[in-house]
């Protein structure tokens, strides 16, 4: 194992129901959730990877996509955005 470690904070943003929580859970846990409740406020999961002999820790932040939770996520998101890498915008394609 490497003694070097890099931490990346990635914030997922998007409307409610587009799959932010499902994607993060699948990436971190390896299981796809079929029955997911809406995120209230903000939540995160972490996954560690080894890339070029460097331990990379991904903090994947899951934000609520519903407008009624905007006041809950507004303040914590500002603090996270100051220390984060570019956000990951998640959206649903419909035909």
C-alpha positions in Angstrom: 0.0 0.0 0.0 1.1 3.6 -0.6 1.7 6.0 2.1 0.6 8.9 -0.1 -3.1 9.8 0.1 -5.2 12.2 -1.9 -8.7 13.2 -1.0 -11.2 14.4 -3.6 -14.6 15.8 -2.7 -17.2 15.4 -5.4 -20.6 16.9 -5.1 -23.5 15.4 -7.1 -26.2 17.9 -8.1 -29.4 17.4 -10.1 -33.1 17.2 -9.8 -34.9 14.8 -7.6 -35.2 11.2 -9.0 -32.4 11.3 -11.5 -30.3 8.7 -9.7 -27.7 10.5 -7.7 -28.1 8.3 -4.6 -28.3 5.1 -6.7 -25.1 5.9 -8.6 -23.2 6.8 -5.5 -24.4 3.7 -3.6 -23.6 1.4 -6.6 -20.1 2.9 -7.0 -19.3 2.6 -3.3 -21.1 -0.6 -2.3 -21.3 -2.5 -5.5 -25.1 -3.0 -5.2 -27.8 -1.3 -7.1 -30.7 -0.1 -5.0 -34.2 -0.6 -6.5 -36.1 1.1 -3.7 -34.5 4.5 -2.7 -35.9 7.2 -0.5 -35.3 10.8 -1.3 -32.2 12.3 0.2 -33.1 14.8 2.9 -30.5 17.6 3.1 -27.1 16.2 2.2 -25.3 12.8 2.7 -22.0 11.3 1.6 -20.2 8.0 1.1 -16.5 7.3 0.6 -14.5 5.0 -1.6 -10.8 4.4 -1.6 -8.9 3.5 -4.8 -5.2 3.0 -5.6 -4.2 5.0 -8.7 -0.5 5.0 -9.8 0.5 3.8 -6.3 -1.4 6.6 -4.6 -4.3 6.1 -2.3 -7.2 8.2 -3.7 -10.1 8.7 -1.4 -13.3 9.9 -3.0 -15.9 11.6 -0.9 -19.1 11.5 -2.9 -21.6 14.0 -1.6 -25.3 13.4 -2.4 -27.5 16.5 -2.4 -31.3 16.6 -2.1 -32.8 17.4 -5.5 -36.1 18.6 -4.2 -36.7 22.3 -3.8 -38.3 21.9 -0.4 -34.9 20.8 1.0 -33.1 23.8 -0.5 -32.9 25.7 2.8 -31.4 22.6 4.5 -28.7 22.0 1.9 -27.9 25.6 1.1 -25.6 26.3 4.1 -23.8 22.9 4.2 -23.3 23.0 0.4 -21.6 26.3 0.6 -19.0 24.9 3.0 -18.5 21.8 0.9 -18.2 23.7 -2.4 -15.3 25.8 -0.9 -13.3 22.7 -0.5 -14.5 20.6 -3.4 -13.5 19.7 -6.9 -15.9 20.5 -9.8 -19.4 19.1 -9.2 -20.9 16.2 -11.0 -24.2 17.2 -12.6 -26.7 14.3 -12.8 -29.7 14.4 -15.0 -32.2 12.0 -16.6 -32.5 11.5 -20.4 -36.0 10.9 -21.6 -37.0 10.1 -25.2 
